[in-house]
Amino acid sequence: MEKNLYFRSVLLRKNYIKEAIFDFFLGIASFPRLVIEVFIRKNMGRRYFKRSAATLVAFFMLLLPFFVQLISISFSRYGYGRPDGIWDTIKSNWLWYLFVVAFCVFSYLRYKDIKRIKDRFDMKHFSLSSGDILPFFLSLKYKGKQFSFRQIEIYIEPLAAFLIGLLCIIIGQNLLGWFLIVCSISYSIGYAASYAKGDDFILDKIDEIICNEQLSDAFVSDEPTTDGFRFYGDKPKSKEWRQKVYEKFYEDDDNISDAE
């Protein structure tokens, strides 16, 4: 397939700061999304859900109250409070450890979903799937209109976790409450970044189509263009030479890959 080199090198604008921010949030949102998704998603892709990642998250959650305890001990040395004992920490975070157990159980269920796929290279299995959205979320409506996948993943799903986190804080389970709130915010930002990258990809393709349709008229024939497209740069005076140069504006993907 031919690619428009003029579009790639001149018109295609890269916002490296925005891309770096998107990649950062997509990276840090991986584990927080996992914490929520094991409860609300089924049939994840085998490369999306990793048992090793779930085990690592569970191990981190088991130790987190004790990390908080160590921080409390550090502050207590300067008169900011007296640290609780180990059993006091466990008892004061009883709901947290129930949550960890539930996370392990649901992680195992998600693993079983994938385990049923016997063929490693199943052509009907999208290995990067984030799983099926709960029918409950799909049934929700606002003014008689169902929410889109985008709205559910960016707002509805994380909002549910956020509200549960607030409830945990109200009943005195602050660690679990704030943990769920942080996970819900990361969940929302992570999916927002994914959709934004998808939007940019589609817009790039649309712009490239417009460029392909109008580049010949703009460069070779000096005809006026529409849709906001404009050719940047001087042109050879001879129409014959402009045609020869124009033919070099396109290159096969294989040639581009070899050159890179």
N, C-alpha and C positions, 0 to 999 in steps of 0.2 A: 504494500500500500504506500502511495506517495504522500510525503509530508511537505507542507508549505514552509520552506526555510525562511522566507521573508517574514512570515507571521511569527515564527519561533524566535528569530534573532532580533527583530525590530519592534513588532507590535506586542508580543506576549510579555506582559509586565509581571514580574515576580516580586511579591511583597514578602521578603525573607523574614522580617520581624513577625508578621502575622503568621506565617507558616511555622516559625519556631515556637510561637505561643501555642498554636494548634497542636503541634507535635508534643509539646511539653504537657499540655493538659490531657492529651490522649494517652501519654505515657503514665502519668501519675493517676489517671482515672481507672486504670486497668484493675487494680486490686479492689478499690472501693466499689466498682461496678460489679465485680464478682461477688462481693458480700451481699449485695441486694439481689442480683440476678439468679442466684441459686434457689431463691425462694419463689421467684415470680416467673421464671422461664423454664421451659422444657425443650428437649430435643436440640440442644446446642450443637454446634459443629465440633468435630473431634479436635480441630486445631484451635478452636476458640476457648473451649473449656479444657483445662489441664488439671488432672488430679494432683500433680505436684504443686501447682499454684494454690489450689484449695488447701492442701496440707500445710503449705507455708503460711497462708493467711490464718488458718486455725491455730497454728503454733504461736504466731504473733499475738493473736487475741488471747490465748491462754496466759501469756506473759505480761500483757499490757497493764493489768491492774497492779502488778508488782513493779513495773517501771514507774507507774504513778506513785506507788509507795516509796520508791527510792527518791523520787523528786520531793515527796513530802518530808522524808528524813533529812534531805539536804536543806530544805527551808527551815525545818525545826531547829537546826543548829544555830540559826540566827533569830530564833524566837518567834517564828511565824506559825507555830503550831506543833502539836505532839503527834508523831506518826502512830498509826494503828499497827497492831500485830498482824501476822500473816493470816491467821484464822479470822480476825476481825475484818481484814480486807476482803476475804472470800465471802463472809456473811453479808457484809455491806454491799457486795456486788453480786448477790445471788441471781438476779435476773440476767446479769451479764453472762454468767457461766451456763445458765439455761439456754441463752442465745447461742453460745459457742457450741453446745451440744446439738442444738437444732441446725446450726450451720453445717456441722459435720454430717448429720443425717441427710440433709437435703443435698449436700455435695455428693454423697454416695448415690443418691437417687439420680442426680444428673450424670454421674459416671455410668450408672446402669443404662441410661438412655443411649449413651454412646457405645457401650459394650455390645448392644444388640446389633450394631452394624458390623457384620462379619467381614465384608470385603474392604480391605484397606483403601482401595481405589474405587470406591462406589461412585459411579458417574451420576447418580441421582442424589448424592449427599453433598451439600455445600459445607465444606469443612470449616469455614469461617463464620457460620451462622451464629448469631447471638441468641437464637432460640425463639420459640413461639411466645407471642404476647398472650397474657391471660385473657380469656373470653370476657371476663368482668370489665377489664379496661376497654376492650373493643366495643362493649355494649353501652358504655357511657356516652351521653349526648349533651349538647348544649344548644338550647333553642331549636331542638329537634334535629340537630345535625351531629353526626358522629365525629369524634376526634380523629385526626389523621395519625398515621404511625409516627410522624415527626412530633406532633404535639404530645402524644402519649409518652414517647421516649424521653423528650426533653423536659416535660412539665408534669404529666400525670403520675408516672411511675415514681420519679424522685419525690414528688409531693407526698405520696403515700408514706414513704420512708421518713420523710421530714416530720410529718405529723405524728408518726409513731415515736420518733425521737423526742418530740416535745412532750408527749404523754409520759415517756419514761422519766424525763426531768421533773415533771409535775409530781410523780409518785416517789421521787427521791433517788432514782437510779440515774445519777448524772453522767457517769462514765458511758453507759450504753446510749443514753440520750444524745449526748454530744457526738459520740462516735457515729450514730446513724445520721445525724444532721450533716456532719462533714462528708459522710459517704454519699448522701443524697445530693449535696451540692456538687461534689465531684462527678457523680453520675450524670447530672444535668449538663454540666459544662462539657464533659467528655462527649456526650451524644450531640450537643450543639456544635462542637468542633468537627465531628464526623460529617454532619449534614452540611456545614459550611464548606468543607473541603469538597464534598460532592457537588454543591452548587457551583463552586469555582470550576470544577472539571467540566460540567455541562456548559457553562458560559464560555469557557475556552473553546469547546467544540463548535458552539454556535458562531462565535467570532471567526473561527477558522473557516467555517463554511461560507460566511459572508465575504471574507477575504478572498477565498478561492473563486467565488462567483464574480467579483468585481475587480480583481487585481489585473486581469488582462486588459480590461477597458481603461483602467486608470493608468497603467504603465505603458502599454503598447499603443493604444488608440487615442490616448489623451481625452477620453470621454468623461463627462461628469459622473460622479458616483453618488449613491444614495445610502441610507441607513447609517449615516455618520462615518462611513469608511473613507479614509484618505490615505493617499500614498505619500510617504515621507522619503525625500531624497531627490537628487537630480537624475535626469534620464539622458541617455544618448540621443542626439538630435535625429539620427537616422531611425526610421521605423523598422527597417530590416535588422539593425543592430539591437534595437529594443526587443524585438521578437526573439533574437538569439539569446539575449541576456535573460529574458523572461523564462525561457525553457530551462534555465539553470536554477530557477526559483524552487523547483521541486526535486525531491530525491526519495528513493525507496527507503523504507525502514531498515532493510538489511544493510544498505550502504551507510546509513547514519550510524547503525550499531557498530559496524566495522571501523568507522572513522573514530568513534568514541573509544 
